[in-house]
Each structure stands twice: as C-alpha cells, then as structure tokens.
Amino acid sequence: MNITSYVEESPTKRSLSLEVPLEEVREATEKAARSLAKQIRLPGFRPGKVPPEIVKRRFADELRSEVLEQLVRETLHEAFHEKGISPVGEPKIDDLKFEADAPLTFKVEVEHRPSVTPKDYRGLKVPTEPTEPSEEEVAAALERIREGRAAFEPIEDRPAMDGDFALVDIKGVFPGGDGKDFERPKVLVEVGGEETLPEMSAHLRNAEVGVTVSFQKDFPGEGVDPEFAGKSVLYHVQLHALKKRVLPEWDDELARRVLTPREGEAPEGAGMDMLKAEVGKSLAREKDQALKEKRRRAVLDALLALNPVDAPETMVNAEVDSSLQQYARFLASQGMDLKEAKLDWNKLREEARPSALRRVKEYLLLDAIADAEKLSVSDTELDADLKRRARSMGVAFGELKSQLAKNDRLDGIREELRIDKALELLLTEAVAAS
C-alpha cells in the first residue's frame, strides 16, 4: 500500500490518495481464487478441487468484487493506522480505478475524531444557593393548591365579563386550506385570562349565554404551535354557560382532603401543619434539583470555555438526527399526524444544530476525561442501573436486559454511565463560586 497524497482538510477531515501495487493485487486475486475454489462445486471436479484458473474465468465478476472489497478494506485500515486517523462514520471513496494488470488506485475522504487532551477540569466554579423554601414560596404553593380545588358556580343574571369562566364549543376553519379544521366541544376558558386568545376574550366579553361569536386570528410565523404558525384561522365560538370560580377556605378538613391519596385514607394527624410541611419538602426537592441542573450547566460551560474542541460533522449530524427523531416521536404521542402537519424539517434541523454541536463537544471532553481518569463501569453497576430502569418502566429486570442485549444496546448504556461518572467527578471536584 502506498499513500500518494495526504491532506488535512480541517481538524476533523482528512483526504488521501491510495495505491495498491500490481503485485499485491495479483497476490490478493490468487488467494481469493483459491479460497473460492474450495467453496464451489462444478461437474467433473471433486468438491474443493476446482482449479483456480477455471474459477477466474467462470466467476470473474464475483472474484473481482471480493478482491476489491478486501483490498479497499485492508488498505483503509493500514492507511488510517499509519496516519493516526480515528475514523468517524463511513469513508467516502471516489475516483476508484481497478483495471486488469494495473494497480488499484482510489481517493478517500474521511471524518477524523481529533485527539482531545482536557485540562483544568478540576476546581471548576459552580453556583451555590439555599434550597430551603421561604415562607412566601410555601404560601404561594399552597395558594396554587387552593386554586386547583376551586368550585365553579353558575352565573345566570348577567353577560360575560373578565374573570368569568365560559363553557364554549370552539370550531376552527383554515380559510386558506393550509390546515386541518377542528372542533373542541365543551371547553372552559377564562374571559380575559392569560391562556385565552385575546381575540376570543374580546368577543366573549359582554356576550349573553346562547350566542355564537366569530372572529379571525392571524398567527405569527414563529413562537406558536407549528400547526398554526403563519396561518389564519376563522373561529366560531358558541357560549353555553358562564361560571365563576369560588376558592375554598383553608382549614384542616381541606388540608386532610389534599393529603388523602386517591385510593386510601388520610395519614394520621393530617391537617394544615402536615400539609405545609409536605409542601415545604416538595419545594426543597424541586429547588435542590434545579440547583443540581445549574451546577451541571455551569461545570460544562466552564469546561467548554477552557477546552476548545472540534466536533466531527458526522457526529453532529447524527446527534441532530437523534433529536429530531425524539421530537417526531413526541409529536406522534400527542396525536399529531406528521404528514398533515407539514413541518419544515430543514428549518428544524438548523434550529437543532447548535444544541447538537454542544452535546457532541461535551461528549468528546467527558470521554477524554473518563480515559484520563481510567473510569469504567462494572457489570454490577450496569445491572444496578438496568434494575432502576426496569422498575420505572414496570418490566422485569431480566426481560429488559435480554431485550437490550438482543438489540446490542448494553454497550451504549455502559458508555452513558461512564460519561455520567466523568461529569460526577467534575461536580465533586468543583468549588463554590464566590
């Protein structure tokens, strides 16, 4: 094998021109002919005794394909090893020449995973803040619970006004034919509420029960549900009833009802004191989780700032593909018909790219740290994680592990845990920002 040219196109891309001398081509052809002769059966010859020369004449195309595949594979392996290339994805082969009594020549472009040597990853600064909720936060959480227990009483003596809740049937028509018409019966909307379309509130305000109001809403191109983005919808809203929300008074009986599980009895001593304590614990857990996420983000921000790294385009594209597949599955789970939705997938790809690029860089750095620290995941640690996953999914541990093994996903999960260990090391070694 000869490397006739070698160019580092970028930190992550290499191009080579390769040649396999005629003698090596002939040697590989003879070897392949002998191997094929042992496998085929021809009349007049004992099994495995067909002369190689006959194989070359009668199975020339099969022999040529086998020799070409073997030589390209072995040549690439040898060339990548010689140049220290860590290939990512499939190499792109071009200008291949494989003619009789001539050397094999071809060009190849390949994505290279650059070597990463992380530095200064110990002692990164992370935020710290109290996770004990304040009295005001507990009071606000209790008020949200109270609002969730509100009763709705009918209004019969006046038209609708702000703050009322209107029971309506909503019909939507796309005049431009660029969407799917819809009907939403018996919807409760708050007149003037933040989650109610301003146009709907404007037309329901001062309306009497029994009337139908109509209006057109022109949606902006961005910042709204893709189903409506850049489209116009003609709404027909029939008002069936008006209701006012009545908040209950806080007392031990209401607290006891809140604390009682759907199936079961209220815990012993249930009352306002217990509810406040439980709400405080819940808020503390939320604040603790939020702080962990802030620390995680701060550690990775600092790591990336101190360690610039080039991300191979192949890895970034794969990450983009993965995120869009997850998004598509989410939309489908919400009942959206992806064919009818007419999503601009090219635009979504561009929007997903910055986050995908960051995730690839994070992975390359954390993987290098795991190598430097000689981090690994034992079978016991892998099984412990699989048992946790099995419990959350409601399946048997053995069943889950067998399925993952069948789909060749166990090594992927082991790698995820290894990367998690590297991140946990950074968090453990981090210091509080002043």
Protein Blocks (a to p, Z undefined) as FASTA:
>chain_A
ZZfbdcdfbfkbccddddddfklmmmmmmmmmmmmmmmpccehiaehiacfklmmmmmmm
mmmmmmmmmmmmmmmmmmmmmnopacehjdddehiacdehiacddddddddddddddehk
ghiacddddfbdcfklmmmmmmmmmmmmpccdddfkbccdehiacddddddddfkopacc
dddehiacdehiaklcfklmmmmgopaehiacdddddddfehpafklgopacddddddfb
dcddddddddfklmmmmmpcfbdcddehiafklmmmmmmmmmmmmmmmmmmmmmmmmmmm
mmmmmmgcdddfklmmmmmmmmmmmmmmmmmmnopafklnopafklmmmmmmmmmmmmmm
mmmmmmmmmmmnopacdfklmmmmmmmmmmmnopafklmmmmmmmnopmmmmmmmmmmmm
mmmmmmmmpccdZZ
